[in-house]
Amino acid sequence: MLKGKKIVLGITGGIAAYKSAELTREFIKRGADVKVVMTTNAIRFITPLTLRTLSGNPVLTDMFSLTKESEIGHITLSDYADIIIIAPATANIIGKIACGLADDLLTTTVMAKRSPVLICPAMNTNMYANYIVKENISRLISRNYFFMEAGYGELACGAQGAGRFPPLDDIVEEVESILTNKDLAGERILITAGPTREPFDPVRYITNYSSGKMGYALAIMAKRRGADVTLISGPSSLMRPSGVKFLQVSSAEEMRGAVIDNVGNSTVIIKAAAVADFRPVVFSDDKIKKGLGPFDFHLVRNPDIISEIGRNKGDRILVGFAVETENLVENARRKMIEKNMDFIVANDATLPGAGFQTDTNIVKILDREGGLEELPIMDKIEVADRILDKIKGSRSPQSSQRAQRN
Ligand code: CTP
């Protein structure tokens, strides 16, 4: 989602400056345009050539370079930026900005800012704990500057504590979030994700191939768009998304319990989980021995969670998924009507690039009025965004027009 975003990355003089090279790569990989500004001390730690190579743009260091000033001086940079990021940010740069000092290209650019500024502190743990630094950070936060918490652990100086460069993924996610219009603020969205596991002895269970990627993408995107998100997840190897309430479950019955507990407080429910339809009738407390003869395995139906919600959903928006291998649209429409959903997201699991495990999906979104939106292959995060557009659109039709979104 950072594709085409214009980022000014300010690098200041700390040992973590080398990590900003990797951060630049992350932004470039996502299609952003990055212009790097380095302070005089930063170039003692890492060369401008490295950043120039990685960003594909000239690196700016000098405020008084007249030829460059006409093209890319501090005012031009401030106007250009969708976001200014200072990473790593030393105690010195934080103090200067908090006091309104502007004596080099980076501080003058920040002083003339028109965009959000995200500051990622990295410094010695005692410096980070210093009350003057803390006061400066509080002051800037009260002036709507965004801050990442410094990471905790071993620092380059050998100390142990807070002061490490924040994890790259967290910085990228924070930038995504800052640059996303908060058009779902006020919505409380309950999302289920992943498979369920139905055990039949202490070491075995039946499950399905769901990875949880679609549900997690929905949680991440809904959070970025300002919703209050609760994610109920079956077993998944994915990282827990930051900034969402996360509930871990395993079996379909546990998932049902967690959904029922949380549905009352939700305005939207999205059931992306691949709930196992059946569970073994008996659970053996001891491991089942293979024995000699054939093994009879009896299954019983699991509760249909979405149908239960559908019966008492009130004015909540209910979205379900249908993974099919044949008669996609007919099956999906039937499920939507039978289970009283407002939308159903249908995908054909036999298509390459769709269904479980993949990072992409190919879906059709059906609504109760007979509408059908067919989306091309896209990343699951983009699919999630389009599903959320539908939800937003059903609240107020005009606001669904993507053109109005930043
Ligand atoms: N679902 C659910 N509880 C279940 C099974 C499914 O809440 N026990 C939800 C899923 O999260 C999904 C939707 O129902 O949003 C459709 O799931 P699917 O398994 O395709 O539907 P079924 O009605 O079980 O259809 P099928 O006969 O194809 O298994």
Boltz pocket constraint, residues with backbone or C-beta under 6 A from the ligand:
constraints:
  - pocket:
      binder: B
      contacts: [[A, 252], [A, 271], [A, 272], [A, 273], [A, 274], [A, 275], [A, 276], [A, 277], [A, 302], [A, 303], [A, 304], [A, 305], [A, 306], [A, 307], [A, 319], [A, 320], [A, 321], [A, 322], [A, 323], [A, 335]]
      max_distance: 6.0
